[in-house]
Amino acid sequence: MAKISVPMQHHRADHSIVAAGIVQVTIGGQKWVFSWPKFTLNPVGSIHSLKIWGKVDLELLEMQAGAYLGEDDIERLENK
């Protein structure tokens, strides 16, 4: 299973929509497994990560909303 970095944003929330595949989402220590057509909200200030779950390629649509959307708002706690 591939895992991306573990980020936290101070000024924005992320909305991730599963378009294909299955993903394990961890937000603040709680874990869920989602497949299409589910989505997740990563609130402002939440520590979150995504992990591909299974053998099917994962396709996500991500929308960001908040007061500031610059890349320097992302604090990477782990970087895979």
mmCIF file of the N, C-alpha and C atoms, coordinates in Angstrom:
data_MODEL
# 
_entry.id   MODEL 
# 
loop_
_atom_site.group_PDB 
_atom_site.id 
_atom_site.type_symbol 
_atom_site.label_atom_id 
_atom_site.label_alt_id 
_atom_site.label_comp_id 
_atom_site.label_asym_id 
_atom_site.label_entity_id 
_atom_site.label_seq_id 
_atom_site.pdbx_PDB_ins_code 
_atom_site.Cartn_x 
_atom_site.Cartn_y 
_atom_site.Cartn_z 
_atom_site.occupancy 
_atom_site.B_iso_or_equiv 
_atom_site.pdbx_formal_charge 
_atom_site.auth_seq_id 
_atom_site.auth_comp_id 
_atom_site.auth_asym_id 
_atom_site.auth_atom_id 
_atom_site.pdbx_PDB_model_num 
ATOM 1   N N  . MET A 1 1  ? 0.839   -1.187 0.000  1.00 0.00 ? 1  MET A N  1 
ATOM 2   C CA . MET A 1 1  ? 0.000   0.000  0.000  1.00 0.00 ? 1  MET A CA 1 
ATOM 3   C C  . MET A 1 1  ? 0.876   1.239  0.000  1.00 0.00 ? 1  MET A C  1 
ATOM 4   N N  . ALA A 1 2  ? 0.636   2.147  -0.913 1.00 0.00 ? 2  ALA A N  1 
ATOM 5   C CA . ALA A 1 2  ? 1.388   3.390  -0.987 1.00 0.00 ? 2  ALA A CA 1 
ATOM 6   C C  . ALA A 1 2  ? 0.719   4.442  -0.108 1.00 0.00 ? 2  ALA A C  1 
ATOM 7   N N  . LYS A 1 3  ? 1.546   5.254  0.539  1.00 0.00 ? 3  LYS A N  1 
ATOM 8   C CA . LYS A 1 3  ? 1.044   6.297  1.427  1.00 0.00 ? 3  LYS A CA 1 
ATOM 9   C C  . LYS A 1 3  ? 1.713   7.608  1.043  1.00 0.00 ? 3  LYS A C  1 
ATOM 10  N N  . ILE A 1 4  ? 0.953   8.701  1.083  1.00 0.00 ? 4  ILE A N  1 
ATOM 11  C CA . ILE A 1 4  ? 1.547   10.007 0.805  1.00 0.00 ? 4  ILE A CA 1 
ATOM 12  C C  . ILE A 1 4  ? 1.943   10.665 2.123  1.00 0.00 ? 4  ILE A C  1 
ATOM 13  N N  . SER A 1 5  ? 2.475   11.856 2.023  1.00 0.00 ? 5  SER A N  1 
ATOM 14  C CA . SER A 1 5  ? 2.926   12.569 3.217  1.00 0.00 ? 5  SER A CA 1 
ATOM 15  C C  . SER A 1 5  ? 1.785   12.780 4.211  1.00 0.00 ? 5  SER A C  1 
ATOM 16  N N  . VAL A 1 6  ? 2.158   13.107 5.441  1.00 0.00 ? 6  VAL A N  1 
ATOM 17  C CA . VAL A 1 6  ? 1.179   13.400 6.491  1.00 0.00 ? 6  VAL A CA 1 
ATOM 18  C C  . VAL A 1 6  ? 1.211   14.912 6.705  1.00 0.00 ? 6  VAL A C  1 
ATOM 19  N N  . PRO A 1 7  ? 0.252   15.635 6.091  1.00 0.00 ? 7  PRO A N  1 
ATOM 20  C CA . PRO A 1 7  ? 0.264   17.092 6.190  1.00 0.00 ? 7  PRO A CA 1 
ATOM 21  C C  . PRO A 1 7  ? -0.726  17.645 7.212  1.00 0.00 ? 7  PRO A C  1 
ATOM 22  N N  . MET A 1 8  ? -0.539  18.931 7.479  1.00 0.00 ? 8  MET A N  1 
ATOM 23  C CA . MET A 1 8  ? -1.491  19.705 8.260  1.00 0.00 ? 8  MET A CA 1 
ATOM 24  C C  . MET A 1 8  ? -1.441  21.123 7.698  1.00 0.00 ? 8  MET A C  1 
ATOM 25  N N  . GLN A 1 9  ? -2.603  21.696 7.436  1.00 0.00 ? 9  GLN A N  1 
ATOM 26  C CA . GLN A 1 9  ? -2.671  23.062 6.930  1.00 0.00 ? 9  GLN A CA 1 
ATOM 27  C C  . GLN A 1 9  ? -3.290  23.951 8.000  1.00 0.00 ? 9  GLN A C  1 
ATOM 28  N N  . HIS A 1 10 ? -2.726  25.141 8.121  1.00 0.00 ? 10 HIS A N  1 
ATOM 29  C CA . HIS A 1 10 ? -3.181  26.072 9.152  1.00 0.00 ? 10 HIS A CA 1 
ATOM 30  C C  . HIS A 1 10 ? -4.357  26.946 8.708  1.00 0.00 ? 10 HIS A C  1 
ATOM 31  N N  . HIS A 1 11 ? -4.525  27.134 7.392  1.00 0.00 ? 11 HIS A N  1 
ATOM 32  C CA . HIS A 1 11 ? -5.500  28.117 6.917  1.00 0.00 ? 11 HIS A CA 1 
ATOM 33  C C  . HIS A 1 11 ? -6.503  27.579 5.904  1.00 0.00 ? 11 HIS A C  1 
ATOM 34  N N  . ARG A 1 12 ? -6.514  26.286 5.666  1.00 0.00 ? 12 ARG A N  1 
ATOM 35  C CA . ARG A 1 12 ? -7.443  25.748 4.672  1.00 0.00 ? 12 ARG A CA 1 
ATOM 36  C C  . ARG A 1 12 ? -7.858  24.330 5.017  1.00 0.00 ? 12 ARG A C  1 
ATOM 37  N N  . ALA A 1 13 ? -8.976  23.938 4.436  1.00 0.00 ? 13 ALA A N  1 
ATOM 38  C CA . ALA A 1 13 ? -9.482  22.571 4.544  1.00 0.00 ? 13 ALA A CA 1 
ATOM 39  C C  . ALA A 1 13 ? -9.357  21.915 3.176  1.00 0.00 ? 13 ALA A C  1 
ATOM 40  N N  . ASP A 1 14 ? -9.205  20.606 3.161  1.00 0.00 ? 14 ASP A N  1 
ATOM 41  C CA . ASP A 1 14 ? -9.171  19.829 1.923  1.00 0.00 ? 14 ASP A CA 1 
ATOM 42  C C  . ASP A 1 14 ? -10.423 18.973 1.848  1.00 0.00 ? 14 ASP A C  1 
ATOM 43  N N  . HIS A 1 15 ? -10.988 18.882 0.664  1.00 0.00 ? 15 HIS A N  1 
ATOM 44  C CA . HIS A 1 15 ? -12.089 17.959 0.386  1.00 0.00 ? 15 HIS A CA 1 
ATOM 45  C C  . HIS A 1 15 ? -11.556 16.988 -0.660 1.00 0.00 ? 15 HIS A C  1 
ATOM 46  N N  . SER A 1 16 ? -11.492 15.711 -0.364 1.00 0.00 ? 16 SER A N  1 
ATOM 47  C CA . SER A 1 16 ? -11.008 14.706 -1.306 1.00 0.00 ? 16 SER A CA 1 
ATOM 48  C C  . SER A 1 16 ? -12.172 13.821 -1.718 1.00 0.00 ? 16 SER A C  1 
ATOM 49  N N  . ILE A 1 17 ? -12.362 13.662 -3.038 1.00 0.00 ? 17 ILE A N  1 
ATOM 50  C CA . ILE A 1 17 ? -13.425 12.839 -3.586 1.00 0.00 ? 17 ILE A CA 1 
ATOM 51  C C  . ILE A 1 17 ? -12.775 11.655 -4.291 1.00 0.00 ? 17 ILE A C  1 
ATOM 52  N N  . VAL A 1 18 ? -13.195 10.444 -3.962 1.00 0.00 ? 18 VAL A N  1 
ATOM 53  C CA . VAL A 1 18 ? -12.650 9.250  -4.603 1.00 0.00 ? 18 VAL A CA 1 
ATOM 54  C C  . VAL A 1 18 ? -13.326 9.082  -5.964 1.00 0.00 ? 18 VAL A C  1 
ATOM 55  N N  . ALA A 1 19 ? -12.524 9.151  -7.050 1.00 0.00 ? 19 ALA A N  1 
ATOM 56  C CA . ALA A 1 19 ? -13.041 8.955  -8.402 1.00 0.00 ? 19 ALA A CA 1 
ATOM 57  C C  . ALA A 1 19 ? -12.849 7.514  -8.855 1.00 0.00 ? 19 ALA A C  1 
ATOM 58  N N  . ALA A 1 20 ? -11.805 6.843  -8.353 1.00 0.00 ? 20 ALA A N  1 
ATOM 59  C CA . ALA A 1 20 ? -11.543 5.438  -8.670 1.00 0.00 ? 20 ALA A CA 1 
ATOM 60  C C  . ALA A 1 20 ? -10.649 4.857  -7.586 1.00 0.00 ? 20 ALA A C  1 
ATOM 61  N N  . GLY A 1 21 ? -10.788 3.575  -7.332 1.00 0.00 ? 21 GLY A N  1 
ATOM 62  C CA . GLY A 1 21 ? -9.956  2.910  -6.346 1.00 0.00 ? 21 GLY A CA 1 
ATOM 63  C C  . GLY A 1 21 ? -10.526 3.008  -4.944 1.00 0.00 ? 21 GLY A C  1 
ATOM 64  N N  . ILE A 1 22 ? -9.711  2.583  -3.994 1.00 0.00 ? 22 ILE A N  1 
ATOM 65  C CA . ILE A 1 22 ? -10.099 2.593  -2.585 1.00 0.00 ? 22 ILE A CA 1 
ATOM 66  C C  . ILE A 1 22 ? -8.985  3.261  -1.798 1.00 0.00 ? 22 ILE A C  1 
ATOM 67  N N  . VAL A 1 23 ? -9.351  4.081  -0.828 1.00 0.00 ? 23 VAL A N  1 
ATOM 68  C CA . VAL A 1 23 ? -8.371  4.820  -0.042 1.00 0.00 ? 23 VAL A CA 1 
ATOM 69  C C  . VAL A 1 23 ? -8.667  4.660  1.446  1.00 0.00 ? 23 VAL A C  1 
ATOM 70  N N  . GLN A 1 24 ? -7.596  4.543  2.210  1.00 0.00 ? 24 GLN A N  1 
ATOM 71  C CA . GLN A 1 24 ? -7.724  4.607  3.667  1.00 0.00 ? 24 GLN A CA 1 
ATOM 72  C C  . GLN A 1 24 ? -7.375  6.027  4.068  1.00 0.00 ? 24 GLN A C  1 
ATOM 73  N N  . VAL A 1 25 ? -8.279  6.685  4.764  1.00 0.00 ? 25 VAL A N  1 
ATOM 74  C CA . VAL A 1 25 ? -8.098  8.066  5.208  1.00 0.00 ? 25 VAL A CA 1 
ATOM 75  C C  . VAL A 1 25 ? -7.916  8.057  6.721  1.00 0.00 ? 25 VAL A C  1 
ATOM 76  N N  . THR A 1 26 ? -6.885  8.738  7.186  1.00 0.00 ? 26 THR A N  1 
ATOM 77  C CA . THR A 1 26 ? -6.665  8.899  8.621  1.00 0.00 ? 26 THR A CA 1 
ATOM 78  C C  . THR A 1 26 ? -6.737  10.384 8.930  1.00 0.00 ? 26 THR A C  1 
ATOM 79  N N  . ILE A 1 27 ? -7.625  10.751 9.839  1.00 0.00 ? 27 ILE A N  1 
ATOM 80  C CA . ILE A 1 27 ? -7.773  12.146 10.264 1.00 0.00 ? 27 ILE A CA 1 
ATOM 81  C C  . ILE A 1 27 ? -7.751  12.157 11.780 1.00 0.00 ? 27 ILE A C  1 
ATOM 82  N N  . GLY A 1 28 ? -6.756  12.807 12.344 1.00 0.00 ? 28 GLY A N  1 
ATOM 83  C CA . GLY A 1 28 ? -6.662  12.914 13.798 1.00 0.00 ? 28 GLY A CA 1 
ATOM 84  C C  . GLY A 1 28 ? -6.639  11.565 14.500 1.00 0.00 ? 28 GLY A C  1 
ATOM 85  N N  . GLY A 1 29 ? -6.033  10.561 13.893 1.00 0.00 ? 29 GLY A N  1 
ATOM 86  C CA . GLY A 1 29 ? -5.922  9.253  14.511 1.00 0.00 ? 29 GLY A CA 1 
ATOM 87  C C  . GLY A 1 29 ? -7.072  8.298  14.208 1.00 0.00 ? 29 GLY A C  1 
ATOM 88  N N  . GLN A 1 30 ? -8.176  8.798  13.658 1.00 0.00 ? 30 GLN A N  1 
ATOM 89  C CA . GLN A 1 30 ? -9.297  7.934  13.280 1.00 0.00 ? 30 GLN A CA 1 
ATOM 90  C C  . GLN A 1 30 ? -9.137  7.505  11.828 1.00 0.00 ? 30 GLN A C  1 
ATOM 91  N N  . LYS A 1 31 ? -9.474  6.237  11.512 1.00 0.00 ? 31 LYS A N  1 
ATOM 92  C CA . LYS A 1 31 ? -9.293  5.706  10.162 1.00 0.00 ? 31 LYS A CA 1 
ATOM 93  C C  . LYS A 1 31 ? -10.629 5.279  9.563  1.00 0.00 ? 31 LYS A C  1 
ATOM 94  N N  . TRP A 1 32 ? -10.751 5.544  8.254  1.00 0.00 ? 32 TRP A N  1 
ATOM 95  C CA . TRP A 1 32 ? -11.901 5.115  7.463  1.00 0.00 ? 32 TRP A CA 1 
ATOM 96  C C  . TRP A 1 32 ? -11.387 4.596  6.137  1.00 0.00 ? 32 TRP A C  1 
ATOM 97  N N  . VAL A 1 33 ? -12.150 3.715  5.491  1.00 0.00 ? 33 VAL A N  1 
ATOM 98  C CA . VAL A 1 33 ? -11.835 3.241  4.149  1.00 0.00 ? 33 VAL A CA 1 
ATOM 99  C C  . VAL A 1 33 ? -12.980 3.668  3.241  1.00 0.00 ? 33 VAL A C  1 
ATOM 100 N N  . PHE A 1 34 ? -12.630 4.344  2.128  1.00 0.00 ? 34 PHE A N  1 
ATOM 101 C CA . PHE A 1 34 ? -13.623 4.883  1.206  1.00 0.00 ? 34 PHE A CA 1 
ATOM 102 C C  . PHE A 1 34 ? -13.364 4.382  -0.209 1.00 0.00 ? 34 PHE A C  1 
ATOM 103 N N  . SER A 1 35 ? -14.446 4.211  -0.966 1.00 0.00 ? 35 SER A N  1 
ATOM 104 C CA . SER A 1 35 ? -14.361 3.973  -2.399 1.00 0.00 ? 35 SER A CA 1 
ATOM 105 C C  . SER A 1 35 ? -15.363 4.909  -3.062 1.00 0.00 ? 35 SER A C  1 
ATOM 106 N N  . TRP A 1 36 ? -15.365 4.944  -4.383 1.00 0.00 ? 36 TRP A N  1 
ATOM 107 C CA . TRP A 1 36 ? -16.277 5.816  -5.107 1.00 0.00 ? 36 TRP A CA 1 
ATOM 108 C C  . TRP A 1 36 ? -17.700 5.514  -4.687 1.00 0.00 ? 36 TRP A C  1 
ATOM 109 N N  . PRO A 1 37 ? -18.556 6.456  -4.485 1.00 0.00 ? 37 PRO A N  1 
ATOM 110 C CA . PRO A 1 37 ? -18.470 7.899  -4.671 1.00 0.00 ? 37 PRO A CA 1 
ATOM 111 C C  . PRO A 1 37 ? -18.279 8.669  -3.359 1.00 0.00 ? 37 PRO A C  1 
ATOM 112 N N  . LYS A 1 38 ? -17.559 8.143  -2.424 1.00 0.00 ? 38 LYS A N  1 
ATOM 113 C CA . LYS A 1 38 ? -17.392 8.777  -1.113 1.00 0.00 ? 38 LYS A CA 1 
ATOM 114 C C  . LYS A 1 38 ? -16.404 9.934  -1.172 1.00 0.00 ? 38 LYS A C  1 
ATOM 115 N N  . PHE A 1 39 ? -16.496 10.794 -0.169 1.00 0.00 ? 39 PHE A N  1 
ATOM 116 C CA . PHE A 1 39 ? -15.549 11.903 -0.055 1.00 0.00 ? 39 PHE A CA 1 
ATOM 117 C C  . PHE A 1 39 ? -15.216 12.125 1.410  1.00 0.00 ? 39 PHE A C  1 
ATOM 118 N N  . THR A 1 40 ? -14.153 12.859 1.635  1.00 0.00 ? 40 THR A N  1 
ATOM 119 C CA . THR A 1 40 ? -13.736 13.160 2.999  1.00 0.00 ? 40 THR A CA 1 
ATOM 120 C C  . THR A 1 40 ? -13.426 14.644 3.127  1.00 0.00 ? 40 THR A C  1 
ATOM 121 N N  . LEU A 1 41 ? -13.612 15.170 4.303  1.00 0.00 ? 41 LEU A N  1 
ATOM 122 C CA . LEU A 1 41 ? -13.248 16.555 4.618  1.00 0.00 ? 41 LEU A CA 1 
ATOM 123 C C  . LEU A 1 41 ? -12.119 16.511 5.632  1.00 0.00 ? 41 LEU A C  1 
ATOM 124 N N  . ASN A 1 42 ? -11.028 17.138 5.302  1.00 0.00 ? 42 ASN A N  1 
ATOM 125 C CA . ASN A 1 42 ? -9.906  17.283 6.227  1.00 0.00 ? 42 ASN A CA 1 
ATOM 126 C C  . ASN A 1 42 ? -9.965  18.719 6.752  1.00 0.00 ? 42 ASN A C  1 
ATOM 127 N N  . PRO A 1 43 ? -10.485 18.921 7.953  1.00 0.00 ? 43 PRO A N  1 
ATOM 128 C CA . PRO A 1 43 ? -10.691 20.272 8.474  1.00 0.00 ? 43 PRO A CA 1 
ATOM 129 C C  . PRO A 1 43 ? -9.381  21.054 8.660  1.00 0.00 ? 43 PRO A C  1 
ATOM 130 N N  . VAL A 1 44 ? -9.497  22.358 8.725  1.00 0.00 ? 44 VAL A N  1 
ATOM 131 C CA . VAL A 1 44 ? -8.351  23.225 9.005  1.00 0.00 ? 44 VAL A CA 1 
ATOM 132 C C  . VAL A 1 44 ? -7.674  22.744 10.281 1.00 0.00 ? 44 VAL A C  1 
ATOM 133 N N  . GLY A 1 45 ? -6.361  22.589 10.239 1.00 0.00 ? 45 GLY A N  1 
ATOM 134 C CA . GLY A 1 45 ? -5.598  22.198 11.413 1.00 0.00 ? 45 GLY A CA 1 
ATOM 135 C C  . GLY A 1 45 ? -5.574  20.710 11.705 1.00 0.00 ? 45 GLY A C  1 
ATOM 136 N N  . SER A 1 46 ? -6.238  19.900 10.867 1.00 0.00 ? 46 SER A N  1 
ATOM 137 C CA . SER A 1 46 ? -6.256  18.456 11.125 1.00 0.00 ? 46 SER A CA 1 
ATOM 138 C C  . SER A 1 46 ? -4.998  17.792 10.554 1.00 0.00 ? 46 SER A C  1 
ATOM 139 N N  . ILE A 1 47 ? -4.496  16.806 11.273 1.00 0.00 ? 47 ILE A N  1 
ATOM 140 C CA . ILE A 1 47 ? -3.397  15.983 10.781 1.00 0.00 ? 47 ILE A CA 1 
ATOM 141 C C  . ILE A 1 47 ? -4.052  14.825 10.046 1.00 0.00 ? 47 ILE A C  1 
ATOM 142 N N  . HIS A 1 48 ? -3.703  14.657 8.767  1.00 0.00 ? 48 HIS A N  1 
ATOM 143 C CA . HIS A 1 48 ? -4.391  13.665 7.951  1.00 0.00 ? 48 HIS A CA 1 
ATOM 144 C C  . HIS A 1 48 ? -3.444  12.989 6.969  1.00 0.00 ? 48 HIS A C  1 
ATOM 145 N N  . SER A 1 49 ? -3.829  11.800 6.531  1.00 0.00 ? 49 SER A N  1 
ATOM 146 C CA . SER A 1 49 ? -3.051  11.093 5.524  1.00 0.00 ? 49 SER A CA 1 
ATOM 147 C C  . SER A 1 49 ? -3.966  10.211 4.698  1.00 0.00 ? 49 SER A C  1 
ATOM 148 N N  . LEU A 1 50 ? -3.495  9.876  3.496  1.00 0.00 ? 50 LEU A N  1 
ATOM 149 C CA . LEU A 1 50 ? -4.217  9.009  2.580  1.00 0.00 ? 50 LEU A CA 1 
ATOM 150 C C  . LEU A 1 50 ? -3.313  7.836  2.220  1.00 0.00 ? 50 LEU A C  1 
ATOM 151 N N  . LYS A 1 51 ? -3.898  6.655  2.134  1.00 0.00 ? 51 LYS A N  1 
ATOM 152 C CA . LYS A 1 51 ? -3.136  5.457  1.769  1.00 0.00 ? 51 LYS A CA 1 
ATOM 153 C C  . LYS A 1 51 ? -3.958  4.665  0.759  1.00 0.00 ? 51 LYS A C  1 
ATOM 154 N N  . ILE A 1 52 ? -3.313  4.286  -0.357 1.00 0.00 ? 52 ILE A N  1 
ATOM 155 C CA . ILE A 1 52 ? -3.992  3.445  -1.345 1.00 0.00 ? 52 ILE A CA 1 
ATOM 156 C C  . ILE A 1 52 ? -4.302  2.113  -0.689 1.00 0.00 ? 52 ILE A C  1 
ATOM 157 N N  . TRP A 1 53 ? -5.544  1.658  -0.863 1.00 0.00 ? 53 TRP A N  1 
ATOM 158 C CA . TRP A 1 53 ? -6.012  0.435  -0.212 1.00 0.00 ? 53 TRP A CA 1 
ATOM 159 C C  . TRP A 1 53 ? -6.403  -0.544 -1.318 1.00 0.00 ? 53 TRP A C  1 
ATOM 160 N N  . GLY A 1 54 ? -5.574  -1.520 -1.571 1.00 0.00 ? 54 GLY A N  1 
ATOM 161 C CA . GLY A 1 54 ? -5.864  -2.497 -2.618 1.00 0.00 ? 54 GLY A CA 1 
ATOM 162 C C  . GLY A 1 54 ? -4.928  -2.345 -3.798 1.00 0.00 ? 54 GLY A C  1 
ATOM 163 N N  . LYS A 1 55 ? -5.283  -2.984 -4.893 1.00 0.00 ? 55 LYS A N  1 
ATOM 164 C CA . LYS A 1 55 ? -4.402  -3.030 -6.065 1.00 0.00 ? 55 LYS A CA 1 
ATOM 165 C C  . LYS A 1 55 ? -4.851  -2.116 -7.200 1.00 0.00 ? 55 LYS A C  1 
ATOM 166 N N  . VAL A 1 56 ? -6.004  -1.506 -7.078 1.00 0.00 ? 56 VAL A N  1 
ATOM 167 C CA . VAL A 1 56 ? -6.521  -0.619 -8.116 1.00 0.00 ? 56 VAL A CA 1 
ATOM 168 C C  . VAL A 1 56 ? -5.919  0.766  -7.925 1.00 0.00 ? 56 VAL A C  1 
ATOM 169 N N  . ASP A 1 57 ? -5.494  1.393  -9.030 1.00 0.00 ? 57 ASP A N  1 
ATOM 170 C CA . ASP A 1 57 ? -4.965  2.753  -8.946 1.00 0.00 ? 57 ASP A CA 1 
ATOM 171 C C  . ASP A 1 57 ? -5.994  3.677  -8.310 1.00 0.00 ? 57 ASP A C  1 
ATOM 172 N N  . LEU A 1 58 ? -5.510  4.583  -7.489 1.00 0.00 ? 58 LEU A N  1 
ATOM 173 C CA . LEU A 1 58 ? -6.372  5.543  -6.804 1.00 0.00 ? 58 LEU A CA 1 
ATOM 174 C C  . LEU A 1 58 ? -6.425  6.838  -7.593 1.00 0.00 ? 58 LEU A C  1 
ATOM 175 N N  . GLU A 1 59 ? -7.620  7.332  -7.827 1.00 0.00 ? 59 GLU A N  1 
ATOM 176 C CA . GLU A 1 59 ? -7.815  8.633  -8.459 1.00 0.00 ? 59 GLU A CA 1 
ATOM 177 C C  . GLU A 1 59 ? -8.647  9.488  -7.510 1.00 0.00 ? 59 GLU A C  1 
ATOM 178 N N  . LEU A 1 60 ? -8.113  10.647 -7.152 1.00 0.00 ? 60 LEU A N  1 
ATOM 179 C CA . LEU A 1 60 ? -8.795  11.566 -6.243 1.00 0.00 ? 60 LEU A CA 1 
ATOM 180 C C  . LEU A 1 60 ? -8.990  12.915 -6.903 1.00 0.00 ? 60 LEU A C  1 
ATOM 181 N N  . LEU A 1 61 ? -10.064 13.561 -6.562 1.00 0.00 ? 61 LEU A N  1 
ATOM 182 C CA . LEU A 1 61 ? -10.271 14.966 -6.894 1.00 0.00 ? 61 LEU A CA 1 
ATOM 183 C C  . LEU A 1 61 ? -10.155 15.709 -5.578 1.00 0.00 ? 61 LEU A C  1 
ATOM 184 N N  . GLU A 1 62 ? -9.336  16.755 -5.560 1.00 0.00 ? 62 GLU A N  1 
ATOM 185 C CA . GLU A 1 62 ? -9.153  17.489 -4.313 1.00 0.00 ? 62 GLU A CA 1 
ATOM 186 C C  . GLU A 1 62 ? -9.536  18.939 -4.512 1.00 0.00 ? 62 GLU A C  1 
ATOM 187 N N  . MET A 1 63 ? -10.318 19.438 -3.568 1.00 0.00 ? 63 MET A N  1 
ATOM 188 C CA . MET A 1 63 ? -10.707 20.840 -3.565 1.00 0.00 ? 63 MET A CA 1 
ATOM 189 C C  . MET A 1 63 ? -10.229 21.441 -2.252 1.00 0.00 ? 63 MET A C  1 
ATOM 190 N N  . GLN A 1 64 ? -9.675  22.631 -2.326 1.00 0.00 ? 64 GLN A N  1 
ATOM 191 C CA . GLN A 1 64 ? -9.197  23.309 -1.129 1.00 0.00 ? 64 GLN A CA 1 
ATOM 192 C C  . GLN A 1 64 ? -10.015 24.573 -0.922 1.00 0.00 ? 64 GLN A C  1 
ATOM 193 N N  . ALA A 1 65 ? -10.325 24.842 0.333  1.00 0.00 ? 65 ALA A N  1 
ATOM 194 C CA . ALA A 1 65 ? -11.092 26.038 0.674  1.00 0.00 ? 65 ALA A CA 1 
ATOM 195 C C  . ALA A 1 65 ? -10.527 26.626 1.952  1.00 0.00 ? 65 ALA A C  1 
ATOM 196 N N  . GLY A 1 66 ? -10.347 27.940 1.962  1.00 0.00 ? 66 GLY A N  1 
ATOM 197 C CA . GLY A 1 66 ? -9.856  28.584 3.166  1.00 0.00 ? 66 GLY A CA 1 
ATOM 198 C C  . GLY A 1 66 ? -9.364  29.985 2.904  1.00 0.00 ? 66 GLY A C  1 
ATOM 199 N N  . ALA A 1 67 ? -8.886  30.619 3.939  1.00 0.00 ? 67 ALA A N  1 
ATOM 200 C CA . ALA A 1 67 ? -8.441  32.012 3.865  1.00 0.00 ? 67 ALA A CA 1 
ATOM 201 C C  . ALA A 1 67 ? -7.140  32.172 3.091  1.00 0.00 ? 67 ALA A C  1 
ATOM 202 N N  . TYR A 1 68 ? -6.301  31.116 3.070  1.00 0.00 ? 68 TYR A N  1 
ATOM 203 C CA . TYR A 1 68 ? -5.007  31.189 2.391  1.00 0.00 ? 68 TYR A CA 1 
ATOM 204 C C  . TYR A 1 68 ? -4.721  29.832 1.776  1.00 0.00 ? 68 TYR A C  1 
ATOM 205 N N  . LEU A 1 69 ? -4.358  29.798 0.477  1.00 0.00 ? 69 LEU A N  1 
ATOM 206 C CA . LEU A 1 69 ? -4.163  28.536 -0.233 1.00 0.00 ? 69 LEU A CA 1 
ATOM 207 C C  . LEU A 1 69 ? -2.729  28.310 -0.688 1.00 0.00 ? 69 LEU A C  1 
ATOM 208 N N  . GLY A 1 70 ? -1.785  29.127 -0.236 1.00 0.00 ? 70 GLY A N  1 
ATOM 209 C CA . GLY A 1 70 ? -0.390  28.990 -0.646 1.00 0.00 ? 70 GLY A CA 1 
ATOM 210 C C  . GLY A 1 70 ? 0.227   27.684 -0.160 1.00 0.00 ? 70 GLY A C  1 
ATOM 211 N N  . GLU A 1 71 ? 1.181   27.157 -0.948 1.00 0.00 ? 71 GLU A N  1 
ATOM 212 C CA . GLU A 1 71 ? 1.843   25.904 -0.590 1.00 0.00 ? 71 GLU A CA 1 
ATOM 213 C C  . GLU A 1 71 ? 2.623   25.999 0.719  1.00 0.00 ? 71 GLU A C  1 
ATOM 214 N N  . ASP A 1 72 ? 3.033   27.201 1.102  1.00 0.00 ? 72 ASP A N  1 
ATOM 215 C CA . ASP A 1 72 ? 3.790   27.349 2.351  1.00 0.00 ? 72 ASP A CA 1 
ATOM 216 C C  . ASP A 1 72 ? 2.901   27.217 3.592  1.00 0.00 ? 72 ASP A C  1 
ATOM 217 N N  . ASP A 1 73 ? 1.598   27.022 3.391  1.00 0.00 ? 73 ASP A N  1 
ATOM 218 C CA . ASP A 1 73 ? 0.682   26.773 4.505  1.00 0.00 ? 73 ASP A CA 1 
ATOM 219 C C  . ASP A 1 73 ? 0.734   25.311 4.954  1.00 0.00 ? 73 ASP A C  1 
ATOM 220 N N  . ILE A 1 74 ? 1.298   24.437 4.109  1.00 0.00 ? 74 ILE A N  1 
ATOM 221 C CA . ILE A 1 74 ? 1.328   23.009 4.407  1.00 0.00 ? 74 ILE A CA 1 
ATOM 222 C C  . ILE A 1 74 ? 2.519   22.679 5.293  1.00 0.00 ? 74 ILE A C  1 
ATOM 223 N N  . GLU A 1 75 ? 2.247   22.070 6.423  1.00 0.00 ? 75 GLU A N  1 
ATOM 224 C CA . GLU A 1 75 ? 3.298   21.568 7.315  1.00 0.00 ? 75 GLU A CA 1 
ATOM 225 C C  . GLU A 1 75 ? 3.311   20.051 7.138  1.00 0.00 ? 75 GLU A C  1 
ATOM 226 N N  . ARG A 1 76 ? 4.412   19.507 6.615  1.00 0.00 ? 76 ARG A N  1 
ATOM 227 C CA . ARG A 1 76 ? 4.516   18.065 6.386  1.00 0.00 ? 76 ARG A CA 1 
ATOM 228 C C  . ARG A 1 76 ? 5.154   17.410 7.590  1.00 0.00 ? 76 ARG A C  1 
ATOM 229 N N  . LEU A 1 77 ? 4.382   16.618 8.305  1.00 0.00 ? 77 LEU A N  1 
ATOM 230 C CA . LEU A 1 77 ? 4.853   15.966 9.523  1.00 0.00 ? 77 LEU A CA 1 
ATOM 231 C C  . LEU A 1 77 ? 5.629   14.694 9.205  1.00 0.00 ? 77 LEU A C  1 
ATOM 232 N N  . GLU A 1 78 ? 5.269   14.020 8.118  1.00 0.00 ? 78 GLU A N  1 
ATOM 233 C CA . GLU A 1 78 ? 6.001   12.883 7.557  1.00 0.00 ? 78 GLU A CA 1 
ATOM 234 C C  . GLU A 1 78 ? 5.979   13.095 6.061  1.00 0.00 ? 78 GLU A C  1 
ATOM 235 N N  . ASN A 1 79 ? 7.046   12.712 5.373  1.00 0.00 ? 79 ASN A N  1 
ATOM 236 C CA . ASN A 1 79 ? 7.065   12.873 3.923  1.00 0.00 ? 79 ASN A CA 1 
ATOM 237 C C  . ASN A 1 79 ? 7.506   11.578 3.287  1.00 0.00 ? 79 ASN A C  1 
ATOM 238 N N  . LYS A 1 80 ? 6.557   10.894 2.633  1.00 0.00 ? 80 LYS A N  1 
ATOM 239 C CA . LYS A 1 80 ? 6.834   9.610  1.981  1.00 0.00 ? 80 LYS A CA 1 
ATOM 240 C C  . LYS A 1 80 ? 7.067   9.833  0.507  1.00 0.00 ? 80 LYS A C  1 
# 
